Amino acid sequence: MMSADRENHDMTRHDIALLLADAADEVEIGIAPTQALIRGGRRRKARRWAVAAAAALVVAGSTGALAVTGLSGDEDRTLPAVLPTVPETPNAVEPQGGILATGTDEGRRWTVSIDSWRAPKDTADARSALDAMAGYGDYPADVRTEADLVGKIAYFVYHTTNNAVGEDSRSTLIAQNLVPEGDTLSGTDVEAAAVPLFPEDGSQRLVVGHVAKTAQQVTCSWKDGTTTTVERAVSDEINDKETVIRDPKGSPYSWFVCLAPRGTAYQSVEVTGQTSR
């Protein structure tokens, strides 16, 4: 039989996870022009993508702009290894995903990674998942009870940077979402967040987003008229010489990262190549 102290400890941790997840849902809608969330392609409905603080939400092809603020914060995190080839352990409650891209800009390292949590099968499974997420500092928005998480994948996208001397890594939540297990994108659908590469930068140089599994090429256009084309990865290897379209394990989407040259910033993004499957 579980001791009273142990039971109270588990309940406290679980309750904290739910409280923090509920707090994450308290996002303020307003204008915040230093970050952008871009939606493009043929979307059947507006998809809620909770974006970290200082984010301007831009719907591609429209005249409106909307910002979502909240869910921000810097924290120490250990980046996961690249996980696409790691076999899944049945019933294991741990994040999948891994590093989407990494690089060096003027001697400073940056990395974009994703935590993707499998969809729980029932409320007991969801309770275990919430406890595990709390251990990683992942708190899903829109989750007030275990039932809210059942059948849904939760993902969290992080941007980690070093300071000017290459030390003191800090990680910031770019975006998170909770989606049905069978959710998909199709055709030229694209959703992305544009953020500064480093916290002190003013321009939105880093673009992180997801596309359909059929996407073979994504083109990011910059304000100076230049473009960066991202092709689908041919292997799971990660290097700092290129950014590619990847299929992180546990995610229903393909993901990409674009980086603008210094002196310019995000203008637009679109899927420019896809397969017919």
Phi and psi in degrees as GROMACS dihedral restraints (atoms count N, CA, C in turn):
[ dihedral_restraints ]
;  ai    aj    ak    al  type     phi  dphi    fc
    3     4     5     6     1   -71.6    20    10
    4     5     6     7     1   136.8    20    10
    6     7     8     9     1   -68.8    20    10
    7     8     9    10     1   158.8    20    10
    9    10    11    12     1   -62.7    20    10
   10    11    12    13     1   -39.8    20    10
   12    13    14    15     1   -63.2    20    10
   13    14    15    16     1   -44.4    20    10
   15    16    17    18     1   -64.5    20    10
   16    17    18    19     1   -42.6    20    10
   18    19    20    21     1   -62.8    20    10
   19    20    21    22     1   -43.8    20    10
   21    22    23    24     1   -64.3    20    10
   22    23    24    25     1   -37.1    20    10
   24    25    26    27     1   -63.2    20    10
   25    26    27    28     1   -45.0    20    10
   27    28    29    30     1   -65.5    20    10
   28    29    30    31     1   -41.5    20    10
   30    31    32    33     1   -64.9    20    10
   31    32    33    34     1   -38.9    20    10
   33    34    35    36     1   -63.9    20    10
   34    35    36    37     1   -45.7    20    10
   36    37    38    39     1   -63.8    20    10
   37    38    39    40     1   -41.9    20    10
   39    40    41    42     1   -65.0    20    10
   40    41    42    43     1   -45.0    20    10
   42    43    44    45     1   -63.0    20    10
   43    44    45    46     1   -38.5    20    10
   45    46    47    48     1   -61.9    20    10
   46    47    48    49     1   -42.1    20    10
   48    49    50    51     1   -59.6    20    10
   49    50    51    52     1   -43.8    20    10
   51    52    53    54     1   -67.4    20    10
   52    53    54    55     1   -40.5    20    10
   54    55    56    57     1   -63.7    20    10
   55    56    57    58     1   -42.9    20    10
   57    58    59    60     1   -69.3    20    10
   58    59    60    61     1   -37.2    20    10
   60    61    62    63     1   -63.4    20    10
   61    62    63    64     1   -40.7    20    10
   63    64    65    66     1   -65.0    20    10
   64    65    66    67     1   -39.4    20    10
   66    67    68    69     1   -65.1    20    10
   67    68    69    70     1   -34.8    20    10
   69    70    71    72     1   -63.7    20    10
   70    71    72    73     1   -23.8    20    10
   72    73    74    75     1   -79.0    20    10
   73    74    75    76     1   -12.0    20    10
   75    76    77    78     1   -82.8    20    10
   76    77    78    79     1    70.2    20    10
   78    79    80    81     1   -95.5    20    10
   79    80    81    82     1   145.2    20    10
   81    82    83    84     1   -99.4    20    10
   82    83    84    85     1   128.7    20    10
   84    85    86    87     1   -91.6    20    10
   85    86    87    88     1   127.0    20    10
   87    88    89    90     1  -179.1    20    10
   88    89    90    91     1  -174.8    20    10
   90    91    92    93     1   -92.9    20    10
   91    92    93    94     1   127.1    20    10
   93    94    95    96     1  -144.3    20    10
   94    95    96    97     1    94.5    20    10
   96    97    98    99     1   -81.4    20    10
   97    98    99   100     1    14.6    20    10
   99   100   101   102     1  -103.5    20    10
  100   101   102   103     1     7.6    20    10
  102   103   104   105     1  -153.6    20    10
  103   104   105   106     1   150.1    20    10
  105   106   107   108     1  -131.5    20    10
  106   107   108   109     1   140.3    20    10
  108   109   110   111     1  -112.5    20    10
  109   110   111   112     1   122.5    20    10
  111   112   113   114     1  -111.0    20    10
  112   113   114   115     1   129.2    20    10
  114   115   116   117     1  -117.3    20    10
  115   116   117   118     1   129.5    20    10
  117   118   119   120     1  -141.7    20    10
  118   119   120   121     1   177.7    20    10
  120   121   122   123     1    82.2    20    10
  121   122   123   124     1  -168.1    20    10
  123   124   125   126     1   -92.7    20    10
  124   125   126   127     1    99.7    20    10
  126   127   128   129     1   -99.8    20    10
  127   128   129   130     1   129.0    20    10
  129   130   131   132     1   -69.2    20    10
  130   131   132   133     1   -30.9    20    10
  132   133   134   135     1  -157.4    20    10
  133   134   135   136     1   159.3    20    10
  135   136   137   138     1   -65.5    20    10
  136   137   138   139     1   129.0    20    10
  138   139   140   141     1  -102.1    20    10
  139   140   141   142     1   128.4    20    10
  141   142   143   144     1   -78.8    20    10
  142   143   144   145     1   116.5    20    10
  144   145   146   147     1  -119.5    20    10
  145   146   147   148     1   107.5    20    10
  147   148   149   150     1   -73.5    20    10
  148   149   150   151     1   120.8    20    10
  150   151   152   153     1  -113.6    20    10
  151   152   153   154     1   146.3    20    10
  153   154   155   156     1   -65.7    20    10
  154   155   156   157     1   173.1    20    10
  156   157   158   159     1   -57.5    20    10
  157   158   159   160     1   154.8    20    10
  159   160   161   162     1    64.7    20    10
  160   161   162   163     1    55.3    20    10
  162   163   164   165     1  -129.1    20    10
  163   164   165   166     1   127.0    20    10
  165   166   167   168     1  -101.0    20    10
  166   167   168   169     1   126.3    20    10
  168   169   170   171     1   -91.7    20    10
  169   170   171   172     1   119.2    20    10
  171   172   173   174     1  -117.4    20    10
  172   173   174   175     1   125.7    20    10
  174   175   176   177     1   -95.1    20    10
  175   176   177   178     1   115.1    20    10
  177   178   179   180     1   -60.4    20    10
  178   179   180   181     1   134.6    20    10
  180   181   182   183     1    85.7    20    10
  181   182   183   184     1     0.6    20    10
  183   184   185   186     1  -115.9    20    10
  184   185   186   187     1   174.0    20    10
  186   187   188   189     1  -101.0    20    10
  187   188   189   190     1    -2.2    20    10
  189   190   191   192     1   -95.5    20    10
  190   191   192   193     1   156.6    20    10
  192   193   194   195     1  -137.0    20    10
  193   194   195   196     1   138.8    20    10
  195   196   197   198     1  -136.4    20    10
  196   197   198   199     1   140.1    20    10
  198   199   200   201     1  -116.1    20    10
  199   200   201   202     1   147.0    20    10
  201   202   203   204     1  -121.2    20    10
  202   203   204   205     1   119.1    20    10
  204   205   206   207     1  -115.1    20    10
  205   206   207   208     1   155.4    20    10
  207   208   209   210     1   119.8    20    10
  208   209   210   211     1   179.5    20    10
  210   211   212   213     1    62.1    20    10
  211   212   213   214     1    24.1    20    10
  213   214   215   216     1   -92.7    20    10
  214   215   216   217     1   173.4    20    10
  216   217   218   219     1   147.0    20    10
  217   218   219   220     1   143.3    20    10
  219   220   221   222     1  -104.1    20    10
  220   221   222   223     1   140.7    20    10
  222   223   224   225     1  -154.0    20    10
  223   224   225   226     1   156.9    20    10
  225   226   227   228     1   -82.0    20    10
  226   227   228   229     1   125.6    20    10
  228   229   230   231     1  -136.5    20    10
  229   230   231   232     1   146.7    20    10
  231   232   233   234     1   -94.5    20    10
  232   233   234   235     1   118.5    20    10
  234   235   236   237     1   -66.5    20    10
  235   236   237   238     1   137.0    20    10
  237   238   239   240     1   -72.9    20    10
  238   239   240   241     1   154.9    20    10
  240   241   242   243     1   -69.6    20    10
  241   242   243   244     1   166.2    20    10
  243   244   245   246     1   -66.4    20    10
  244   245   246   247     1   126.5    20    10
  246   247   248   249     1  -112.5    20    10
  247   248   249   250     1     1.4    20    10
  249   250   251   252     1   -56.2    20    10
  250   251   252   253     1   -28.8    20    10
  252   253   254   255     1  -101.1    20    10
  253   254   255   256     1     3.9    20    10
  255   256   257   258     1   -81.2    20    10
  256   257   258   259     1   126.0    20    10
  258   259   260   261     1   -62.2    20    10
  259   260   261   262     1   144.9    20    10
  261   262   263   264     1   -82.3    20    10
  262   263   264   265     1   131.3    20    10
  264   265   266   267     1   -86.4    20    10
  265   266   267   268     1   125.9    20    10
  267   268   269   270     1   -54.3    20    10
  268   269   270   271     1   131.9    20    10
  270   271   272   273     1    65.8    20    10
  271   272   273   274     1     7.8    20    10
  273   274   275   276     1   -68.2    20    10
  274   275   276   277     1   138.3    20    10
  276   277   278   279     1  -111.2    20    10
  277   278   279   280     1    91.0    20    10
  279   280   281   282     1  -156.2    20    10
  280   281   282   283     1   154.3    20    10
  282   283   284   285     1   -72.3    20    10
  283   284   285   286     1   145.9    20    10
  285   286   287   288     1  -105.5    20    10
  286   287   288   289     1  -170.8    20    10
  288   289   290   291     1   107.8    20    10
  289   290   291   292     1  -111.1    20    10
  291   292   293   294     1   113.6    20    10
  292   293   294   295     1  -156.3    20    10
  294   295   296   297     1   -80.3    20    10
  295   296   297   298     1   130.5    20    10
  297   298   299   300     1   -91.5    20    10
  298   299   300   301     1   -37.0    20    10
  300   301   302   303     1  -165.1    20    10
  301   302   303   304     1   154.0    20    10
  303   304   305   306     1  -149.1    20    10
  304   305   306   307     1   155.7    20    10
  306   307   308   309     1  -170.1    20    10
  307   308   309   310     1  -178.3    20    10
  309   310   311   312     1  -130.5    20    10
  310   311   312   313     1   130.3    20    10
  312   313   314   315     1  -125.8    20    10
  313   314   315   316     1   114.8    20    10
  315   316   317   318     1    50.0    20    10
  316   317   318   319     1    44.2    20    10
  318   319   320   321     1    83.5    20    10
  319   320   321   322     1    -1.2    20    10
  321   322   323   324     1  -107.6    20    10
  322   323   324   325     1   130.1    20    10
  324   325   326   327     1   -81.5    20    10
  325   326   327   328     1   138.7    20    10
  327   328   329   330     1  -133.8    20    10
  328   329   330   331     1   150.9    20    10
  330   331   332   333     1  -146.4    20    10
  331   332   333   334     1   141.2    20    10
  333   334   335   336     1  -117.8    20    10
  334   335   336   337     1   128.3    20    10
  336   337   338   339     1  -136.1    20    10
  337   338   339   340     1   164.6    20    10
  339   340   341   342     1  -133.9    20    10
  340   341   342   343     1   136.1    20    10
  342   343   344   345     1  -101.7    20    10
  343   344   345   346     1   120.3    20    10
  345   346   347   348     1  -119.7    20    10
  346   347   348   349     1   121.2    20    10
  348   349   350   351     1  -105.8    20    10
  349   350   351   352     1   129.0    20    10
  351   352   353   354     1   -61.4    20    10
  352   353   354   355     1   157.1    20    10
  354   355   356   357     1   -75.9    20    10
  355   356   357   358     1   123.7    20    10
  357   358   359   360     1   -64.3    20    10
  358   359   360   361     1   149.4    20    10
  360   361   362   363     1   -86.3    20    10
  361   362   363   364     1   -29.8    20    10
  363   364   365   366     1  -152.4    20    10
  364   365   366   367     1  -178.3    20    10
  366   367   368   369     1   -67.4    20    10
  367   368   369   370     1   -33.2    20    10
  369   370   371   372     1   -65.6    20    10
  370   371   372   373     1   -41.5    20    10
  372   373   374   375     1   -64.5    20    10
  373   374   375   376     1   -38.8    20    10
  375   376   377   378     1   -65.6    20    10
  376   377   378   379     1   -36.8    20    10
  378   379   380   381     1   -61.3    20    10
  379   380   381   382     1   -45.3    20    10
  381   382   383   384     1   -62.7    20    10
  382   383   384   385     1   -39.7    20    10
  384   385   386   387     1   -64.2    20    10
  385   386   387   388     1   -43.7    20    10
  387   388   389   390     1   -63.7    20    10
  388   389   390   391     1   -40.0    20    10
  390   391   392   393     1   -62.2    20    10
  391   392   393   394     1   -43.7    20    10
  393   394   395   396     1   -65.6    20    10
  394   395   396   397     1   -41.7    20    10
  396   397   398   399     1   -59.9    20    10
  397   398   399   400     1   -42.2    20    10
  399   400   401   402     1   -59.8    20    10
  400   401   402   403     1   -35.4    20    10
  402   403   404   405     1   -65.5    20    10
  403   404   405   406     1   -24.4    20    10
  405   406   407   408     1   -98.4    20    10
  406   407   408   409     1    -1.5    20    10
  408   409   410   411     1    78.7    20    10
  409   410   411   412     1    20.4    20    10
  411   412   413   414     1  -102.1    20    10
  412   413   414   415     1   120.7    20    10
  414   415   416   417     1  -127.9    20    10
  415   416   417   418     1   104.6    20    10
  417   418   419   420     1   -70.3    20    10
  418   419   420   421     1   135.0    20    10
  420   421   422   423     1   -70.8    20    10
  421   422   423   424     1   160.5    20    10
  423   424   425   426     1    70.7    20    10
  424   425   426   427     1    10.7    20    10
  426   427   428   429     1  -110.2    20    10
  427   428   429   430     1   110.0    20    10
  429   430   431   432     1  -109.8    20    10
  430   431   432   433     1   -25.6    20    10
  432   433   434   435     1  -137.1    20    10
  433   434   435   436     1   166.5    20    10
  435   436   437   438     1   -57.9    20    10
  436   437   438   439     1   -35.1    20    10
  438   439   440   441     1   -61.1    20    10
  439   440   441   442     1   -28.9    20    10
  441   442   443   444     1   -65.5    20    10
  442   443   444   445     1   -21.2    20    10
  444   445   446   447     1   -96.7    20    10
  445   446   447   448     1   -18.1    20    10
  447   448   449   450     1   -60.5    20    10
  448   449   450   451     1   129.9    20    10
  450   451   452   453     1    77.0    20    10
  451   452   453   454     1    10.1    20    10
  453   454   455   456     1  -124.5    20    10
  454   455   456   457     1   139.3    20    10
  456   457   458   459     1   -86.8    20    10
  457   458   459   460     1   133.9    20    10
  459   460   461   462     1  -110.9    20    10
  460   461   462   463     1   131.4    20    10
  462   463   464   465     1  -132.2    20    10
  463   464   465   466     1   152.8    20    10
  465   466   467   468     1  -137.3    20    10
  466   467   468   469     1   125.1    20    10
  468   469   470   471     1  -106.4    20    10
  469   470   471   472     1   126.3    20    10
  471   472   473   474     1  -118.6    20    10
  472   473   474   475     1   146.0    20    10
  474   475   476   477     1  -120.4    20    10
  475   476   477   478     1   116.8    20    10
  477   478   479   480     1  -114.0    20    10
  478   479   480   481     1   134.4    20    10
  480   481   482   483     1  -135.8    20    10
  481   482   483   484     1   156.9    20    10
  483   484   485   486     1   -99.0    20    10
  484   485   486   487     1   163.7    20    10
  486   487   488   489     1   -80.2    20    10
  487   488   489   490     1  -174.7    20    10
  489   490   491   492     1   -62.5    20    10
  490   491   492   493     1   -21.8    20    10
  492   493   494   495     1  -103.5    20    10
  493   494   495   496     1    13.6    20    10
  495   496   497   498     1    78.1    20    10
  496   497   498   499     1    20.9    20    10
  498   499   500   501     1  -126.9    20    10
  499   500   501   502     1  -178.8    20    10
  501   502   503   504     1    54.0    20    10
  502   503   504   505     1    63.5    20    10
  504   505   506   507     1   -60.5    20    10
  505   506   507   508     1   141.1    20    10
  507   508   509   510     1  -137.3    20    10
  508   509   510   511     1   143.2    20    10
  510   511   512   513     1  -118.6    20    10
  511   512   513   514     1   135.8    20    10
  513   514   515   516     1  -124.8    20    10
  514   515   516   517     1   136.6    20    10
  516   517   518   519     1   -73.3    20    10
  517   518   519   520     1   117.6    20    10
  519   520   521   522     1   -81.9    20    10
  520   521   522   523     1   -48.8    20    10
  522   523   524   525     1  -160.0    20    10
  523   524   525   526     1   159.7    20    10
  525   526   527   528     1  -148.6    20    10
  526   527   528   529     1   161.8    20    10
  528   529   530   531     1  -160.1    20    10
  529   530   531   532     1   163.3    20    10
  531   532   533   534     1  -126.5    20    10
  532   533   534   535     1   116.9    20    10
  534   535   536   537     1  -131.2    20    10
  535   536   537   538     1   152.7    20    10
  537   538   539   540     1   -58.6    20    10
  538   539   540   541     1   148.7    20    10
  540   541   542   543     1   -57.0    20    10
  541   542   543   544     1   -35.3    20    10
  543   544   545   546     1   -94.2    20    10
  544   545   546   547     1    14.7    20    10
  546   547   548   549     1   -64.4    20    10
  547   548   549   550     1   145.7    20    10
  549   550   551   552     1  -143.0    20    10
  550   551   552   553     1   161.6    20    10
  552   553   554   555     1  -111.6    20    10
  553   554   555   556     1   161.2    20    10
  555   556   557   558     1  -144.8    20    10
  556   557   558   559     1   160.1    20    10
  558   559   560   561     1    56.1    20    10
  559   560   561   562     1  -126.0    20    10
  561   562   563   564     1   -99.1    20    10
  562   563   564   565     1    18.4    20    10
  564   565   566   567     1   -54.7    20    10
  565   566   567   568     1   135.9    20    10
  567   568   569   570     1  -151.1    20    10
  568   569   570   571     1   135.0    20    10
  570   571   572   573     1  -131.2    20    10
  571   572   573   574     1   132.4    20    10
  573   574   575   576     1  -151.3    20    10
  574   575   576   577     1   156.1    20    10
  576   577   578   579     1  -115.8    20    10
  577   578   579   580     1   133.2    20    10
  579   580   581   582     1  -108.0    20    10
  580   581   582   583     1   125.1    20    10
  582   583   584   585     1  -137.5    20    10
  583   584   585   586     1   160.7    20    10
  585   586   587   588     1   -63.5    20    10
  586   587   588   589     1   146.0    20    10
  588   589   590   591     1   -68.0    20    10
  589   590   591   592     1   -41.2    20    10
  591   592   593   594     1  -122.6    20    10
  592   593   594   595     1   150.9    20    10
  594   595   596   597     1   -53.9    20    10
  595   596   597   598     1   -34.7    20    10
  597   598   599   600     1   -84.6    20    10
  598   599   600   601     1    -7.6    20    10
  600   601   602   603     1   -73.3    20    10
  601   602   603   604     1   148.3    20    10
  603   604   605   606     1   -96.3    20    10
  604   605   606   607     1   -28.4    20    10
  606   607   608   609     1   -88.2    20    10
  607   608   609   610     1   147.5    20    10
  609   610   611   612     1   -87.1    20    10
  610   611   612   613     1    89.2    20    10
  612   613   614   615     1   -95.5    20    10
  613   614   615   616     1   -26.3    20    10
  615   616   617   618     1   -99.6    20    10
  616   617   618   619     1   124.6    20    10
  618   619   620   621     1  -118.1    20    10
  619   620   621   622     1   124.9    20    10
  621   622   623   624     1  -126.5    20    10
  622   623   624   625     1   129.1    20    10
  624   625   626   627     1  -158.8    20    10
  625   626   627   628     1   177.9    20    10
  627   628   629   630     1  -129.5    20    10
  628   629   630   631     1   152.9    20    10
  630   631   632   633     1  -140.3    20    10
  631   632   633   634     1   178.3    20    10
  633   634   635   636     1   -68.4    20    10
  634   635   636   637     1   157.0    20    10
  636   637   638   639     1   -64.3    20    10
  637   638   639   640     1   -18.4    20    10
  639   640   641   642     1   -84.4    20    10
  640   641   642   643     1   -10.6    20    10
  642   643   644   645     1   -66.4    20    10
  643   644   645   646     1   129.6    20    10
  645   646   647   648     1  -110.8    20    10
  646   647   648   649     1   -17.5    20    10
  648   649   650   651     1  -152.8    20    10
  649   650   651   652     1   136.4    20    10
  651   652   653   654     1  -125.6    20    10
  652   653   654   655     1   136.3    20    10
  654   655   656   657     1  -118.0    20    10
  655   656   657   658     1   123.6    20    10
  657   658   659   660     1  -101.1    20    10
  658   659   660   661     1   128.1    20    10
  660   661   662   663     1  -105.1    20    10
  661   662   663   664     1   139.5    20    10
  663   664   665   666     1  -109.6    20    10
  664   665   666   667     1   163.1    20    10
  666   667   668   669     1   -66.7    20    10
  667   668   669   670     1   -19.1    20    10
  669   670   671   672     1   -87.7    20    10
  670   671   672   673     1     6.7    20    10
  672   673   674   675     1    93.1    20    10
  673   674   675   676     1    -7.2    20    10
  675   676   677   678     1   -87.2    20    10
  676   677   678   679     1   168.2    20    10
  678   679   680   681     1  -136.5    20    10
  679   680   681   682     1   159.0    20    10
  681   682   683   684     1  -126.8    20    10
  682   683   684   685     1   126.3    20    10
  684   685   686   687     1  -104.0    20    10
  685   686   687   688     1   131.4    20    10
  687   688   689   690     1  -114.5    20    10
  688   689   690   691     1   125.0    20    10
  690   691   692   693     1  -102.0    20    10
  691   692   693   694     1   164.0    20    10
  693   694   695   696     1   -69.7    20    10
  694   695   696   697     1   139.8    20    10
  696   697   698   699     1   -64.5    20    10
  697   698   699   700     1   143.9    20    10
  699   700   701   702     1   -99.1    20    10
  700   701   702   703     1    -7.6    20    10
  702   703   704   705     1  -153.4    20    10
  703   704   705   706     1   174.1    20    10
  705   706   707   708     1   -86.6    20    10
  706   707   708   709     1    -1.6    20    10
  708   709   710   711     1   -67.4    20    10
  709   710   711   712     1   143.6    20    10
  711   712   713   714     1  -110.5    20    10
  712   713   714   715     1   129.8    20    10
  714   715   716   717     1  -140.7    20    10
  715   716   717   718     1   165.4    20    10
  717   718   719   720     1   -95.4    20    10
  718   719   720   721     1    16.7    20    10
  720   721   722   723     1  -100.4    20    10
  721   722   723   724     1   -11.4    20    10
  723   724   725   726     1  -151.7    20    10
  724   725   726   727     1   155.3    20    10
  726   727   728   729     1  -116.8    20    10
  727   728   729   730     1   139.1    20    10
  729   730   731   732     1  -139.3    20    10
  730   731   732   733     1   171.7    20    10
  732   733   734   735     1   -85.5    20    10
  733   734   735   736     1   127.2    20    10
  735   736   737   738     1  -125.2    20    10
  736   737   738   739     1   159.1    20    10
  738   739   740   741     1  -115.4    20    10
  739   740   741   742     1    80.5    20    10
  741   742   743   744     1   -63.6    20    10
  742   743   744   745     1   139.4    20    10
  744   745   746   747     1   -60.7    20    10
  745   746   747   748     1   136.3    20    10
  747   748   749   750     1    93.1    20    10
  748   749   750   751     1    -9.6    20    10
  750   751   752   753     1  -100.1    20    10
  751   752   753   754     1   138.4    20    10
  753   754   755   756     1   -78.7    20    10
  754   755   756   757     1    -3.2    20    10
  756   757   758   759     1  -121.7    20    10
  757   758   759   760     1   164.9    20    10
  759   760   761   762     1   -90.7    20    10
  760   761   762   763     1   150.9    20    10
  762   763   764   765     1  -124.9    20    10
  763   764   765   766     1   150.2    20    10
  765   766   767   768     1  -140.5    20    10
  766   767   768   769     1   160.2    20    10
  768   769   770   771     1  -135.8    20    10
  769   770   771   772     1   131.9    20    10
  771   772   773   774     1  -120.6    20    10
  772   773   774   775     1   146.4    20    10
  774   775   776   777     1  -129.0    20    10
  775   776   777   778     1   123.1    20    10
  777   778   779   780     1   -76.3    20    10
  778   779   780   781     1   150.0    20    10
  780   781   782   783     1   -63.0    20    10
  781   782   783   784     1   157.5    20    10
  783   784   785   786     1   -61.7    20    10
  784   785   786   787     1   143.3    20    10
  786   787   788   789     1    95.6    20    10
  787   788   789   790     1    -3.9    20    10
  789   790   791   792     1  -139.4    20    10
  790   791   792   793     1  -176.3    20    10
  792   793   794   795     1  -155.7    20    10
  793   794   795   796     1   176.5    20    10
  795   796   797   798     1   -59.2    20    10
  796   797   798   799     1   137.7    20    10
  798   799   800   801     1  -120.8    20    10
  799   800   801   802     1   -51.6    20    10
  801   802   803   804     1  -162.2    20    10
  802   803   804   805     1   167.0    20    10
  804   805   806   807     1  -145.6    20    10
  805   806   807   808     1   143.4    20    10
  807   808   809   810     1  -154.9    20    10
  808   809   810   811     1   155.1    20    10
  810   811   812   813     1   -81.4    20    10
  811   812   813   814     1   121.7    20    10
  813   814   815   816     1  -113.8    20    10
  814   815   816   817     1     4.7    20    10
  816   817   818   819     1  -160.9    20    10
  817   818   819   820     1   137.6    20    10
  819   820   821   822     1  -154.6    20    10
  820   821   822   823     1   159.2    20    10
  822   823   824   825     1   -91.9    20    10
  823   824   825   826     1   170.3    20    10
  825   826   827   828     1   -92.3    20    10
  826   827   828   829     1    -6.4    20    10
